[in-house]
Amino acid sequence: MELYTPTEYTGSLMELCQQRRGEFKEVKYLTAQRNALVYELPLAEVITDFFDEMKSRTKGYASMEYQQIGSVQNGNLTIVQSQRSNIVQSFGRD
């Protein structure tokens, strides 16, 4: 995700991304008054109210560009479902 923002809102947007489990990648200095923040964020954090919060924190001046970079396996996920009397482990690791 790239967030384009005036420099005075950079800290506020970095804080927002950190709160949303974002992983900081880099800052691009576009001009003396404008930055681009590059983060990797989970899609679940973006689709809730991220855009509204970003606009609120920057008085509407920031914009964002999001592209999917792939999926990440979570080793902690195990879903067990029951089919009749058989228990089937559908997702997870041994």
VOGU-3710 file (C-alpha; in Angstrom, 3 decimals, decimal comma):
1> melytpteyt> 0,000/0,000/0,000  1,206/3,475/-0,805  -0,204/6,439/1,087  0,318/9,855/-0,476  0,159/12,641/2,071  1,321/16,151/2,884  4,343/16,010/5,194  2,496/17,379/8,236  0,302/14,238/8,359  3,093/11,678/7,921
11> gslmelcqqr> 3,348/10,833/11,634  -0,390/10,410/12,034  -0,609/8,035/9,082  2,380/6,022/10,277  0,626/5,639/13,627  -2,564/4,483/11,882  -0,691/1,878/9,852  1,108/0,563/12,936  -2,225/0,235/14,763  -3,562/-1,797/11,812
21> rgefkevkyl> -0,735/-4,388/11,911  1,136/-2,659/9,111  4,721/-3,464/8,241  6,709/-0,353/7,318  8,704/-0,594/4,073  9,864/2,909/3,102  9,161/6,616/2,806  9,432/8,260/-0,605  9,993/12,003/-0,584  8,079/13,218/-3,628
31> taqrnalvye> 8,454/16,957/-3,007  9,315/19,147/-0,038  5,623/19,120/0,964  4,539/15,595/-0,058  5,543/12,048/0,974  4,583/8,542/-0,025  4,527/5,979/2,775  4,903/2,348/1,741  3,412/-0,297/4,040  2,260/-3,876/3,842
41> lplaevitdf> -1,109/-4,250/5,560  -3,487/-7,177/5,908  -6,521/-6,755/3,668  -8,810/-7,314/6,657  -7,444/-4,118/8,221  -7,986/-2,094/5,054  -11,558/-3,083/4,220  -13,060/-2,125/7,567  -12,715/1,640/8,010  -9,109/2,357/7,066
51> fdemksrtkg> -9,977/4,783/4,248  -12,327/6,828/6,443  -9,776/6,987/9,238  -7,024/8,023/6,813  -9,161/10,848/5,405  -10,181/11,949/8,905  -6,598/12,140/10,157  -5,432/14,131/7,131  -8,459/16,426/6,687  -9,097/14,734/3,334
61> yasmeyqqig> -5,674/15,465/1,821  -4,213/11,947/1,767  -4,875/9,301/-0,850  -3,908/5,669/-1,129  -3,104/3,001/-3,655  -3,518/-0,638/-2,673  -2,496/-3,727/-4,576  -2,634/-7,317/-3,451  0,810/-8,851/-3,082  -0,334/-12,380/-2,288
71> svqngnltiv> -1,583/-14,386/0,620  0,197/-15,373/3,792  -0,345/-18,659/5,557  -1,030/-18,421/9,226  0,365/-21,434/11,054  -1,965/-20,848/14,002  -5,185/-21,466/12,081  -6,918/-24,783/12,532  -10,566/-25,257/11,622  -12,222/-28,492/12,567
81> qsqrsnivqs> -15,614/-29,421/11,174  -17,820/-32,367/11,888  -19,443/-34,467/9,176  -22,022/-36,742/10,705  -19,968/-38,778/13,162  -16,581/-38,243/11,464  -14,383/-35,338/12,475  -12,563/-33,787/9,548  -9,713/-31,308/9,906  -10,191/-29,059/6,901
91> fgrd> -7,528/-26,417/7,427  -4,394/-26,364/9,499  -1,083/-28,027/10,073  -0,101/-31,133/11,963
//
